[in-house]
Each structure stands twice: as structure tokens, then as C-alpha cells.
Amino acid sequence: MTFDEATIHVRSGDGGAGIVHFRREKYVPRGGPSGGDGGKGGDVYLVVKPTLNTLSAFSHQSRFRAENGAPGGPHNKTGRNGADLFIEVPPGTIVRDADTGEVLADLTRPGQRVLVARGGRGGRGNARFATSTNQAPRIAEKGEPGEERTLHLELKLIADVGIVGVPNAGKSTLLSVISNAKPKIADYPFTTLQPNLGVVVLDDRDLVFADIPGLIEGAHSGAGLGHDFLRHIQRTRVLVHLLDGAAPDPIADFHQINTELALFDDALASKPQIVVLNKLDLPEAQALWPKVHAELTCLGYEALAISAATGQNVRAVIYRAAQLLDSLPAEAPEVAERPVFQLEDDPLAFTVTVLGDGEFRVSGKRIERAVAMTYWDYDQAVARFQRILASMGITAALEQAGIKPGDTVYIGDMELEWGE
């Protein structure tokens, strides 16, 4: 199932590197530092495109990376910023962090977007490190690495009316008759393996109908892809409950589907329903209709009889659905799940792990970033990194852990030898 769920990996652009450069002009024998800063890496956004209605495109491409920032130039020229990357998703997409399950966004409106990976800042050129005591610094920074994360996308179709019922009740046929949708239709159970959307033009307004694949007993617990289908009903406001007029006991089917809806989500059981007996063109359905109508009326449900194949009475269903929609109060914006907001981790925090005899690993967001942004070819840059270790308390922590000259320290992807 790739049309309504996808897992993607995104990475923002790395910041461009700052450079070490000095003015070299004919009449300026002692030109000052003029190395420019690197450009910022591109951000990654998810943006809603209203013409999309599935996540199937992510089965072909699931890894995305924004453009890196350009390096700085001489004469204090700042590098170009990397271009932002916009990944298009359909309305109704819920975005979760794949590692924690936290809801990051519920994208429902056309054009709505969310930042999911921030680009790294550009490294500073040596002109930024000039001071009164160090007027010719041979030090610069590499660009900050971009962020990368894995996201889980989940689609809940956004429709005004959902058509539900047992397999082979005629839902796809009804949708094809009343709208511009062209679902695949055949005469066997479980014909539809994914929801279909159709736009119904009614006088001066449009209604969006969703054909939800057939539900079976146990759908609320995942049987027959139940969870995959049931969540698409959650955003609809009115349900058309289609009964199979050729079934032995349509009322039993009616109760079964309503039970599955209620067990999955209490709110589904309270949605307004129009109960419709289909296949009225068949003699057995015509014979069942008086009994079905009487039982549904006793239960307090409004009942109609149609033939989706011939179009008999179909228009009445559309008008009744529109009337029900108009009678409902304005819908409050939905929050799929209230995210748990936590204080950000202290960027200065770090851990020291003894890996074995003479080997240590230092882990921490700030120090790993500092390693990635250090030019190891410049003595001044190395000295600056040593000052960072001391100021953050890492030097003292390593000494307390028993480090000795000649031991190996791993920080991020860098392997360093500890000295005096």
C-alpha cells in the first residue's frame, strides 16, 4: 500500500565553507584578511498541492536533498545560498517523525507548508576572525552540516461525503455515475483496493465524494486492510451507507459496518448517514426493499433505494447529501494529534564514553558540529578547537575518564590523537 502511506528521508543543504584569503594588490603590500563567508544551505519544506490525491509518487523517489550553500570568495564575497527544496504532498497529509512518532504537521490547506529540515549556516571567512591582537588570522570555518531526518507520511482523504459498505455493494459504480471519477470496476469482492475521489457538480456547487473500499468484520483491528481504509472516513462529514440489494441479509451487513466504524473511532458512529439500498434493478433487491425500508425506519435512519447501474434515484442521494452538509455546523479545524512539546536538548551537553583501551568517544550536538566546521589544515583553527574543548568542559571530562597522550578520541566522523 503506497498510495496513502510513505516513508521518506530528507536532508537540508550544508552551509558553504568560509575561506582564508588576504588582499594582494600592487600598492597594498600588507593587505588584511578578506576571506568571505559561505552561503546558507537550502531548507526542505513539505507543501500542499491540491491536485494531488495520493502518496504513490514516493514509491519512485523517497530520498530528497536540498542544495548546499556555495563557498565564500575573496574580497569578502559571501557565497550564494543553496536553493530551498519544496516537496509536494496531497491535502490531508499527516507528517510524523519516523523515529519518535511525533506529529510534526497536519497539512490540509492548499499552499500550506511546513519546514522539516533547516539548512546549515555558512562558515565564516578569516575576515571575521580579525582582532586587534591577531590582524592576519589564518582561520576559517567549514559550513555547518545540514539536518537530516526520516519522515512518515500518512494520508487521510479530505472529502465531503464518504461512501461506505460491504465489498461489492456498488460503491465504485455509484461514484463513477455521480462524478468525474473513473475507478476500476469489476464484479468480485474487494474490487477497490484504494479509495477514489470524485467531484460531483450540483447546481452551483461542487461536492467531493470518496469511495471507501469495502469493509469486513474485524476491520477496526486491521483485518482486510481495515486501518488503511477506515482512517479515510475520519475527515468526511456525511456518510452514504450503501447496502448490497443482492445480499442475503442487507440489515445484518448494515449493523456489521456500523459496529466496525464505532470500534475504530467513536466519532465515526455519530456521523450523519444516508442509508441506500443499491441494485434496485434486480428482482431480489426489489423484493427486499419494503422490509429493509421498514427496519431502517424503525432504527431511526433515513433510507433510499437506487440502482447505480441504471442511475435510478441516484440524483436524490446527491441532493440529500448536500442538504445534510448544509445543515451541519461549521467544522472546527482538525488537529490529528496534539504534539507533545518538549524542551530542546541542551546544545552544550555532551557525553564521554570509554570504548576500550586508549579509545574514547565524545558525543554531543555542539561539539560534533564544531568538528565538522573545523579546517584541520590550519594551526590556528586547531588551536581554536582545543579552546572549544576546554570551554565546554570536555577536556576536563576526558582527563577525568583517564585519557593519556597518544590515546584516540572519536568525535562525529573525526578520529583525533590526544596530545599534551
N, C-alpha and C positions, 0 to 999 in steps of 0.2 A: 504494500500500500504506500505509494509515493505521492498521491495527489493531495493528501491532507496532513501529512507529517513529513518533516525533513530535518536532517541534522547537517549543519554547515560549519565550516571553520573559517574565521575571518582574522585578518591581520592588518593593522594600520601601517602606514609608511614609517620607515625610520627617518629620524632627523638627519639633515645633511651635516657633513663634518665642517667644523671651523678649520682655518688653515693658519700656518705660521708664515708670515711674509713681512718683508721690510721694504721701505721706499728705496728705490735705486734710481736716482736721477743724476744727471751730469753735474749740476751745481748744488746738489744736496748730498754731500759726502757721508753724512751720518743720519740717514733717513730713519724715522721712527717706525714702530710696528704698524702694519697696515693689513693684517690678515682679516678677512671678512668672516661673518658668521654663516653657518649653514642654514638652509631653509627648513621649515617645519614639514614633517611627514604628513601625508594625507590622512584624513579621518575616514571611518567607514560608517555609513548610515544605512538603515533599512527604511524604505519609503513605500507608501501605499500607492499602487497603480490600480485604478478602479476597473480596468478592462481585464485584469487577471482574475481567475476564479479557482485556480489550483496551485499546488506547490510542486507540480511534476517537473518543472524546469530544473529543479535542484537535483534531480536524479542524473542529469547530464553534467552539471557543474556544481561542486559542493565546496570548493576552496576559493577564497577571494582575498586579494591583497591590494591595498591602496598604493599609490605611487610614493616613492621615497623623496625626501627633500634633496635639493641639489647642494653640493658643497659650496662653501664661501669662495670668494675670489680675491685677488689682490686689490689694493687701493680701497679697502673697507667695503667691498661689494658683498652684499648679502645674497646667498643662494636662493634660487626660486623655490617656493613652497610646493610640496607634492600635491597633485590633484586629489580631491576627495573622491571617494568611491560610493556610489549610490546603488544599493541592491534592491530591486523592485519585488514587492510581495503583494498578494491579493488582500483586499479588505477582509477583516475578520481573523487576521493572523495574530496569534499569541506568541510572544518571544520569551524563551526561558534560557537561563544559563544551564548548559547541559551538565555541568559538574555539580552545581548546587540545587538545581531545580527551581531557583528563584525566578519569579515572573519579572521580566525587565520592562515589558510593554504589552499593551493590548491595542493593536493598530486597527482602527475601524473606519477612519475618515479618509477620503481621497486626498492625497498630498501629505498626509500625516507622516512624520518621520521620527526616528529615534537614533541617537548616537550610540553605537555598540562597541567601537574601538577608537580611541583617541590617538592621533598621530604623535610621534615623538618630537620633542623640540629640537631645533638645530643646535649644533655645538658652537661654542664661542671661539672666535678667532683670537690670535695673540694680541690684537689691539685692545681687547677687553681686559687683559691681564697687566697692562702697563701701570706702574705705580711710580711714586717719586723715588723709591729706592731700587726699582727694577724697571728701568726705562727701555730695555730691549729684551722682553720676555720671549724665551723660546718654548712656548707652551700654548696649547690649544686643546679643544675638546672634540672628540668624535660626536656624531649625532646620537641623541637618545633613541634606544630601540623602540619600535612600535609595540602596541599592545596586541596580543592575540588571544582569542577565546573561541570556544566551541559553543554554538547556539543550537537549541532545539526549537523548531518552528512547528506550531500546531494550528491548523485552520479550522475555524468554525464558520460555516457559511452564513452569510447575512441575507436573510430573505424575510419577506412579509408573511408568507404563508408556507407551511411545510405540509407536504402530502405524505402521510404515514399509512402503514397497513402491513398485512402479512405478505410474504413473497407471492408474486404472480397475481396480485389483486388488480393490476392495471394502472399502477401509478405512473409509469413511464408513458404509457399510451395517453393518459389524461393530460400529462404535461405537454406532450407533443401536439395535442389537439388544441390546447388553450393558449400556447405560447409559441415563441420562435425557437424553442429548444428542439434539438434533433437527437434524442437519446437512442441508443441501440435497443431494439425491442425484439423479443422472441418469446415463444410460448413454452417456457420452462421455468421452474423456480430459480430464484437468485439470478435473474437476468441482469439486473443492475448491480454492479459491484462498486459503484461510486455515485455520490449524489450528483444530480444535474440541476442546473439553474435555468429558469426560463422567465422572460419578461412578458407579462400579459398587458396588452394595451386595452384599457377600459375607458371609453369616452375620452376625457381629457387628462387621464392619469395613467401611470404605469404601476403595476404590481409585480413584485418578484416572487415567483413560486419556486420551491425547492422540492424535488422528488427524492425522498429519503429511502435508500434501499430497504428491502423487506426485512422486518424484524421477526425473530423467532423466540420461542421460550428460552429464557436464560440469557437474553441479550444484555441485560443490565450487568451481568457478571462477565461479559466478554464473549459469550457464545455466539458463533456465526458472525464474528467481527462486530459484535454489538456495540462496544465502546466507541469504535471508529465511526459508527453511524449515528448513535444516539446524541453525541455532542453537537452534531449539526442542527438538531432540532432546538437546542437551547436558545438560540438567538431569534427564532421565528416567534411571531406574536399570535398567530392563529393557526390551528391545525385542521386540515381536511383529512378525516379518518376514513380511508377508503376500504370498504368491505367487498370481499370476493363473492359475487352473486352465484358463482358456480360451486362454492364450497359447501360441504355438508352442514355446517353449523356456523354461519357468519357471526352470530351473537357471541359464541364461545371465543372466536378469533378476536372480536372487539374487546372482550374482557382481558384476554391474554396480552394484547398490545398495551392497553391502559395500565395493566399491572407492571409491565416492563418499564414503561415511562416513569411511573411513580417510584419504582425501586431504584432507578438510576438517578432521578432528581425530583424532589417533591414539587418543585415549581412547574415541571412539565405536566403533572396531573391537573394543575389548576388552569392551564391554558385553555382558552375558548376552543371548542371543537365543533366542526360541522361533520356529521356522520353521513356518509354517502354510500349507498349500495350500488355497486357497479355491475356491468354486463346485463343490463335490463333487456338487451336484445335476445337473450337466451330464455327459453321457456322455463327452465328451473329457477332462474332468478325472478321471473315474473310471478311464479307460484310462491316463492319465499317472501316477496316484498310485503304483503299485508301483515304477516306475522312479525317480521323484522321491524316494520314501522311501529306496530303496537308495542313491542317490547322496549324499543328505544324511547318511545314517548313516555312510557311508564317510568323509565330511568331518568327522565328529565332532559333528554338530548333531542336536539333538532335533527330530523332525518330527511334526506332527499334520495331519490333513485335516479340513476343516469345510465347511459350507455356511452362510454368513452369511445368505443369503436365507431359508433354511428353519429356521435355528437348530440344525442338526445338529452335535453335538460342540462347540458354542460354549462351553458351561459348563466343559468340560475345559480349554480355553485359559485361562479366568479363574482356575481353581484352580491351574493350573501356574504362571501368572504370580505369584500370591500366594505359592506355595511358594518360588519363586526369590527374591522380595523378602525373605522371612523368612530365607533362607539367607545373604543378603549382610551384610557387616559394617556397623556404624553408619557413616553418611556424615558425613565431616568438613564443617564449614561451608565453602561455596564462596566463594572470592574471585575474582570475574570477571577482575580485572586488578589487579595491585599498583600503586597510585598512586605516582607519583614525588613525594616530598615535597621542597619547595624552601624555602629561607629566604625569608621575606616581603621584598618590596622595602622599602627604607628609606623611611618615610613623609616624611622631611625632604628626600629627594632631589628635585632639580628640574633642568630644562634650559632654557636661553635660546636661542631661535632668532631669527636676524635674517631677517625676512620680506622686507624691501625698504628703500627709502629712508625712514628715520624710523619704521619699524614693527618691533615685536619681539613675540614670543610667549614667555610663561613657562608651562611645563608641570610639573606635579608634584601628587601626591595631596594633600599637606597644604595647599599654598598655594591650590589650586583649591577645597578645602573652605572655607578661610578667606574667600575671595572670596564664596562662596555664602552664608556666615553673617554677612556684614557689613552693618549698616544704613548705607547711604551718605548718609542724610539727617542723620546726627548727626556733628558735627565731631569729637567725642571718639572715635567709632567709626572714623572715617577716620584719625585720628592713631594709633590703636591698630594699624590695618592697616599703616601705614607702619613702625611699630616691628617688626611681624612680618616685613616685607620685609627690614629691616636685620638682625634677629637670625638669620634663616635664610641670610643671605649673598646674597640676591637683588639687593639694591641695589648691592652691590659688583660682582656679576656683570654687571648691566646697564650700569653705568658702564664696566666693562672692555670690554664689547661696543660701546661708543661711543655710548650713548644721550645725547640732549641735551634740554633743556627744550622742551616742545611736541611731542615725539615721542609716538607711540601705543604703548601696551603692552596686549596681549591676554592675559588670564588667565581660563581657563574660558570662560564666556559674557560676561564683562565686558570692556568697552573703556575704558581709562584713559588720561588725558593726563599725561605725565611733567612734573613741576614742579621748581622749585629745592628 
